[in-house]
């Protein structure tokens, strides 16, 4: 069957635009059909009655806004390829039309240029983003275009989150209810005992993701930061001075920053033969301060957005901007906790140890970071000097990619991670603590030993799957074989190993 591209796909081919993944591709054919590709993107065929004018870019742009997914970075590239006069003529044909006004607003929002429209703009206010298709932010009325600006951010930084079926399903799950269910299943004493353990586990896991082994004092500092999550105004938390203090607290003092970076950095790995594999090139330093200002504005425009989405947008936005040379990953994961506590979804003094889940499923975590970085690496051009420094050669072209990301997949990933941690990881940790207390009492009933000896015995049994290791027999020479056998049996019974 011969299909003709339409909308965003037509524009992509018309202007030979590469490096952008279209999540919805439209075609015109004899009958309607829809197909999901192996990458999860949608290819949809519309019957000929929907066909836009074949040789009119503005007609295909209107079609794209109606039927395709909005990709702000891609749209910015389209506007860079269309004459301003062509946009103005299209709007003046229907100055009160919903899509004319949306195009006018988006053109000025993305390019920073003002259109010269001679006819008065009229019509009822319309939402820029359809609430059924996108996560929307707080509304700001744009009187020039009579548009309800419900984007998640500003022209400095504005992510798009599509309401896919998967994301809508995940958002129906209640984090607060899951936490309350854990409180019903486990006693207050067990919950209280678990708090310090979970904070320490989250800290250790967050460092291990970066393949670092911090000193005890740095561990203590990070735990202290986690316990303070959500206690400051979010605008203050994203302030350059405050973030710099956080960075200084969690990295080796030799790599402490004195502010956001003013140099180009990248993420890569060393290969044999003194070669580097570059995985991600961070935004050029000239963009960093405006991107971080935009991220703070996102936090203000998303007050009514579900907390887990806010946590994803702000934390992944931060790590992709990468404002420091070191410590970005740990601050990124700290911000997840900060938002969840700040929004009252997680009670103050409790933590959902998402880093531990990320570490145990590190390929999934790496994959969601690459979902953002790989398309960029197809788009960006750079040179590398002998000292290993990188210079971006097409900053203006990649600016929109950094400013207007689609973070839908990152949101899905984080919401899945939060619920998996609540439904699997945390119950397992709480159950272990509960059983630990039970087995400790049972071993004391066999022989009333000092706490240190009992804890050591439990540790050996745990490490050896309920069997006391013979090589440790000398450390418990005061116990009889029968007593050790009884302890082993109690452990196996309580931990359900028999």
C-alpha positions in Angstrom: 0.0 0.0 0.0 1.4 3.4 -1.0 1.2 5.9 2.0 2.1 9.5 1.9 3.7 11.2 4.9 1.8 13.9 6.6 2.2 16.3 9.5 5.5 16.1 11.4 6.8 13.2 9.3 6.2 15.2 6.1 8.0 18.3 7.6 10.9 16.1 8.8 11.4 14.8 5.3 10.7 18.2 3.6 13.4 20.0 5.6 15.7 17.0 5.9 15.7 17.2 9.7 17.6 14.5 11.5 18.4 13.6 15.2 14.8 13.9 16.4 12.6 10.9 17.3 9.0 11.3 16.4 6.8 9.4 18.8 3.8 9.7 16.4 4.2 9.5 12.6 1.2 10.2 10.4 0.5 9.0 6.9 -2.3 9.4 4.4 -3.8 6.3 2.8 -7.0 4.7 1.6 -8.2 3.8 5.1 -7.5 4.4 8.7 -5.1 2.2 10.6 -2.7 2.4 13.6 0.4 0.4 14.5 2.8 0.5 17.4 6.4 0.0 16.4 8.9 -2.2 18.3 10.3 1.0 19.8 6.9 1.9 21.2 6.2 4.7 18.8 2.9 5.1 16.9 2.5 5.0 13.1 -1.0 6.1 12.1 -2.6 6.1 8.7 -5.5 8.6 8.1 -7.9 8.4 5.2 -7.6 10.9 2.4 -10.3 13.3 3.8 -7.7 14.3 6.4 -5.0 15.1 3.9 -3.3 18.5 4.3 -2.3 20.5 1.2 0.7 18.6 -0.2 3.0 21.5 -0.8 2.1 23.8 2.1 4.3 23.4 5.2 1.9 25.5 7.3 -0.9 23.1 6.4 1.2 20.1 7.5 2.1 22.1 10.7 -1.5 22.6 11.5 -2.2 18.8 10.9 0.7 18.0 13.2 -0.7 20.1 16.0 -4.0 18.3 15.6 -2.9 14.7 15.4 0.8 14.2 16.1 2.7 14.4 19.5 4.0 17.9 20.3 7.8 18.0 20.2 8.9 21.5 21.1 12.6 21.0 20.1 11.5 19.6 16.7 9.0 22.4 16.2 11.7 24.9 16.8 13.7 23.4 14.0 10.6 23.6 11.7 10.1 27.3 12.5 13.8 27.9 11.7 13.1 26.5 8.2 9.9 28.4 7.4 9.8 32.1 6.4 8.3 34.4 9.0 6.1 35.9 6.3 4.7 32.5 5.6 3.7 32.0 9.3 2.2 35.5 9.3 0.1 34.9 6.2 -1.2 31.6 7.5 -2.4 33.3 10.8 -4.0 36.2 9.0 -6.1 33.8 7.0 -7.9 32.8 10.2 -6.8 35.1 13.1 -9.5 33.7 15.4 -8.8 30.1 14.6 -7.6 27.8 17.4 -4.6 26.4 15.6 -3.6 29.7 14.0 -3.4 31.2 17.6 -1.5 28.1 18.9 1.0 28.4 16.0 1.5 32.1 16.7 2.0 31.5 20.4 4.4 28.6 19.8 6.4 30.5 17.2 7.1 33.4 19.5 7.6 31.1 22.5 10.2 29.0 20.7 12.0 31.6 18.6 11.8 34.7 20.7 10.7 36.7 17.7 7.5 38.7 17.4 5.2 38.2 14.5 3.7 41.2 12.7 0.0 40.4 12.6 -2.2 43.2 11.1 -5.6 41.6 11.8 -7.0 41.5 15.4 -6.7 38.2 17.3 -10.0 37.1 18.7 -11.9 34.1 19.9 -12.4 32.4 23.3 -9.3 31.4 25.3 -8.2 27.9 24.5 -5.7 25.6 26.3 -2.4 25.2 24.5 -2.0 21.6 25.6 -5.0 19.2 25.7 -5.4 17.9 29.2 -6.3 14.4 28.0 -3.0 14.2 26.0 -0.4 15.9 28.1 0.6 16.6 31.7 -0.3 20.2 32.0 1.0 23.0 34.3 -0.6 25.9 36.1 -2.4 28.2 33.6 -1.1 31.6 32.6 -3.3 33.6 30.3 -1.6 34.9 27.2 -3.7 37.9 26.1 -1.9 38.4 22.8 -3.0 35.1 21.4 -5.9 34.4 23.8 -4.2 31.2 24.8 -4.2 29.4 28.2 -0.5 28.7 28.5 -0.5 25.5 30.5 3.0 24.4 29.5 5.2 22.9 32.3 7.8 25.6 32.0 9.0 28.7 30.2 11.1 29.5 27.2 14.2 28.9 29.3 13.3 25.3 30.0 10.1 23.5 29.2 9.7 19.7 29.2 6.8 17.9 27.5 5.1 14.8 29.2 2.7 12.9 27.1 -0.1 11.1 28.8 0.5 7.7 27.4 -1.8 4.8 28.4 1.1 3.4 30.5 1.7 6.6 32.3 -2.1 7.1 33.0 -2.3 3.6 34.4 0.7 4.2 36.7 -0.7 7.5 38.0 -3.8 5.6 39.1 -1.7 3.9 41.7 -1.6 5.7 45.0 1.8 6.2 46.7 0.2 7.4 50.0 -2.1 4.4 50.1 0.9 2.0 49.5 2.8 3.6 52.4 -0.2 3.4 54.7 -0.6 -0.3 53.7 3.0 -1.0 54.8 2.2 0.7 58.1 -0.7 -1.7 58.6 1.3 -4.8 57.7 4.3 -3.9 59.9 4.3 -2.6 63.5 5.3 0.9 64.4 8.4 -0.5 66.2 9.6 -2.3 63.0 8.9 0.9 60.9 10.9 3.0 63.4 13.8 0.5 63.4 13.8 0.5 59.6 14.2 4.3 59.1 17.9 4.6 59.8 18.6 1.4 57.9 16.7 2.7 54.8 18.4 6.1 54.9 21.8 4.4 55.0 20.9 1.9 52.3 19.8 4.8 50.0 23.0 6.7 50.7 25.2 3.6 50.0 23.3 2.7 46.8 23.4 6.3 45.5 27.2 6.3 45.8 27.6 2.8 44.4 25.7 3.8 41.2 28.5 6.2 40.7 31.0 3.4 41.5 32.2 5.4 44.5 33.0 4.2 48.1 32.7 7.3 50.3 34.4 7.7 53.7 32.1 7.3 56.8 31.9 11.1 57.3 30.7 11.6 53.7 28.1 8.9 54.2 26.9 10.6 57.4 26.7 14.0 55.6 24.6 12.5 52.8 22.3 10.7 55.3 21.9 14.1 57.1 20.9 15.7 53.7 18.3 13.0 53.0 16.7 13.6 56.5 16.4 17.3 55.6 14.6 16.6 52.3 11.6 18.8 51.7 12.3 21.2 54.5 13.3 24.2 52.3 11.3 26.1 49.7 11.9 24.4 46.3 12.9 27.7 44.8 15.6 28.0 47.4 16.7 24.4 46.9 17.3 25.0 43.2 19.2 28.2 43.8 22.8 28.1 42.6 24.3 28.8 46.1 22.2 26.2 47.8 22.9 23.5 45.2 26.6 24.3 45.4 26.5 23.8 49.1 24.8 20.4 48.5 27.5 19.5 45.9 30.3 20.5 48.3 28.8 18.3 51.1 28.6 15.1 49.0 31.8 15.1 46.9 35.5 14.8 47.9 36.5 18.3 49.0 39.2 18.4 46.2 36.3 18.4 43.7 34.0 20.9 45.4 32.6 23.5 43.1 32.2 27.2 43.7 29.1 27.5 41.5 27.6 26.2 38.3 30.2 25.1 35.8 31.7 27.5 33.3 33.4 24.9 31.1 32.2 22.1 28.7 32.0 18.7 30.2 30.9 15.3 29.0 30.2 11.7 30.3 32.3 8.9 28.8 34.5 6.0 29.5 38.1 5.2 28.8 38.9 2.5 26.3 42.2 0.6 25.6 44.7 2.6 23.6 43.9 5.9 25.4 40.7 6.3 23.6 37.5 7.7 25.0 33.9 6.7 24.3 31.7 9.7 24.7 28.2 8.8 26.0 26.7 12.3 26.6 27.8 15.8 26.0 26.3 18.2 28.5 24.8 21.6 27.6 27.5 24.1 26.7 28.4 26.3 29.7 26.8 29.4 28.1 23.4 27.7 28.5 23.7 26.4 32.0 22.5 29.3 34.1 19.4 30.0 32.0 18.6 26.2 31.9 18.8 26.1 35.7 16.7 29.2 36.0 14.2 27.6 33.8 14.2 24.4 35.9 13.4 26.5 38.9 10.5 28.1 37.0 9.3 24.6 36.1 9.1 23.8 39.9 6.8 26.9 40.3 4.6 26.1 37.3 4.0 22.4 38.3 2.6 22.8 41.8 -0.6 21.1 40.8 1.1 18.3 38.9 1.3 14.8 40.5 4.3 14.7 42.8 6.0 11.7 41.2 5.9 13.5 37.8 7.4 16.7 39.4 10.1 14.5 41.0 10.9 13.0 37.6 10.9 16.3 35.7 13.0 18.2 38.2 15.5 15.4 39.0 16.1 14.2 35.4 16.1 17.8 34.2 18.8 18.5 36.7 21.0 15.6 35.8 20.7 16.3 32.0 21.7 19.9 32.6 24.6 18.6 34.6 25.5 21.9 36.2 28.5 20.6 38.2 31.6 18.5 37.2 30.9 16.0 40.0 28.0 15.0 42.2 25.2 15.5 39.7 23.9 12.0 39.9 23.7 12.0 43.7 21.9 15.4 43.8 19.6 14.1 41.0 18.5 11.3 43.2 18.3 13.5 46.3 15.9 15.8 44.5 13.5 12.8 44.0 13.2 12.5 47.8 13.1 16.2 48.2 10.0 16.7 46.0 8.2 13.6 47.3 8.6 14.8 50.9 7.9 18.5 50.1 4.6 17.6 48.4 3.5 15.6 51.4 3.4 12.3 49.4 6.1 10.8 51.6 5.9 11.7 55.3 8.8 13.7 56.7 11.3 11.3 58.3 10.6 8.4 55.9 12.4 7.6 52.6 11.6 5.4 49.6 15.0 4.0 48.8 14.7 4.3 45.0 18.5 4.3 44.5 18.7 0.7 45.8 16.2 -0.4 43.2 18.1 1.5 40.5 21.3 -0.1 41.6 19.7 -3.6 41.5 18.3 -2.9 38.0 21.2 -0.8 36.7 20.7 -1.6 33.1 17.2 -0.1 33.2 18.6 3.0 34.8 21.4 3.3 32.2 18.8 2.7 29.5 16.5 5.6 30.6 19.5 8.0 30.7 20.5 6.8 27.2 17.0 7.3 25.9 17.7 11.0 26.3 21.4 11.0 25.4 21.5 8.8 22.2 19.4 11.1 20.0 21.5 14.1 21.1 24.7 12.3 20.1 23.2 11.9 16.5 22.6 15.7 16.5 25.5 17.3 18.2 28.8 18.1 16.5 32.0 18.6 18.6 35.7 18.5 18.5 38.2 17.2 21.0 41.6 18.6 21.8 44.8 16.8 22.9 44.1 17.6 26.5 40.8 15.8 26.3 38.6 18.9 26.4 35.5 19.1 24.2 34.1 22.0 22.2 30.5 21.9 20.8 30.5 23.2 17.2 26.7 23.6 16.7 25.5 25.1 20.0 22.6 27.0 18.3 21.3 23.9 16.7 21.3 21.7 19.9 20.1 24.5 22.2 16.4 23.5 21.7 17.2 19.8 22.4 18.4 20.8 25.9 15.7 23.4 26.5 12.6 21.5 25.4 13.0 17.8 26.2 10.3 15.1 26.0 10.7 13.4 29.4 7.7 11.1 29.1 9.8 7.9 29.3 11.8 9.2 32.3 8.5 9.9 34.1 7.3 6.4 33.4 10.6 5.0 34.6 10.6 6.9 37.9 6.9 6.2 38.7 7.5 2.5 38.0 10.6 2.6 40.2 8.8 4.2 43.1 6.0 1.6 43.0 8.4 -1.3 42.6 10.3 0.0 45.7 7.1 0.3 47.7 5.6 -3.0 46.7 8.7 -5.2 46.6 11.9 -3.7 48.0 10.5 -2.0 51.1 8.3 -4.9 52.2 11.3 -7.2 51.9 13.4 -4.9 54.0 10.7 -4.5 56.7 10.1 -8.2 56.7 13.8 -8.8 57.2 13.9 -6.4 60.2 10.8 -8.0 61.7 12.3 -11.5 61.3 15.6 -10.3 62.5 14.0 -9.2 65.8 12.1 -12.5 66.0 15.2 -14.6 65.4 17.2 -12.5 67.9 14.6 -13.3 70.6 14.6 -17.0 69.6 18.4 -17.3 69.9 18.4 -15.6 73.2 15.9 -18.2 74.4 18.4 -20.9 73.4 21.4 -19.2 75.0 21.3 -15.7 76.6 24.4 -14.4 74.9 25.6 -10.7 74.7 24.1 -8.7 71.8 27.4 -8.6 70.0 27.6 -12.4 69.8 23.9 -12.8 68.8 24.3 -10.3 66.0 27.4 -12.1 64.8 25.6 -15.4 64.9 22.7 -14.0 62.8 25.1 -12.4 60.3 26.9 -15.8 59.8 23.6 -17.6 59.4 22.3 -15.0 57.0 25.4 -15.0 54.8 25.4 -18.8 54.6 21.6 -19.2 53.9 20.7 -20.5 57.4 23.6 -22.9 57.8 26.2 -22.1 60.5 29.7 -22.2 58.7 32.1 -24.6 60.3 35.0 -22.2 59.8 33.4 -19.9 62.4 33.1 -22.6 65.1 36.0 -21.4 67.1 34.4 -18.0 67.5 31.6 -19.7 69.4 33.6 -22.3 71.3 31.5 -21.7 74.4 28.4 -23.1 72.7 27.6 -26.8 72.3 26.9 -28.4 68.9 23.4 -29.0 70.1 22.9 -25.3 70.9 24.3 -24.2 67.5 22.0 -26.7 65.8 19.0 -25.3 67.7 20.0 -21.7 66.7 20.4 -22.8 63.1 17.0 -24.5 63.2 15.3 -21.4 64.7 16.8 -19.1 62.1 15.7 -21.4 59.2 12.2 -21.7 60.6 11.7 -17.9 61.1 13.2 -17.0 57.7 11.1 -19.8 56.1 14.1 -21.7 54.7 12.8 -25.1 55.7 
